């Protein structure tokens, strides 16, 4: 991870990992510190996904919507509902297809629990993360 930041001179966000001491799920953000046109050192911040989940919960979304943040490996790193159950799990196949395709319109999907929903995806600016918003429609 550090080698990539030094080699590219570009900030990086780690994939979801489990903390070796806390056992909690976390991500790290690394930013190069440059001088004389080269990377001299790296500043890193580590954040538990619980903290990202708190930010998700603070967003003004209708109660019928679920919001999830998906990382560059298509893993859910935060979620507004059932976080304990879904954080660390991959996004559904259809959501992964939508993310890879750069879909910018709403699409019909089905949750892992068989619930019909309308979903949309949007990139988090400056990251490789995606926000997925879903509105449950009915039970299958």
Secondary structure, 3 states (H helix, E strand, C coil): CHHHHHHHCCCEECCCEECCCCCCEEEEEEEEEEECCEEEEEEEEEEEHHHHHHHHHHCCCCCCEEEEEECCCCEEEEECCCHHHHCCCECCHHHHHHHHHCCCCCEEEECCCCEEEEEEEEECCCCCCEEEEEEEEEEC
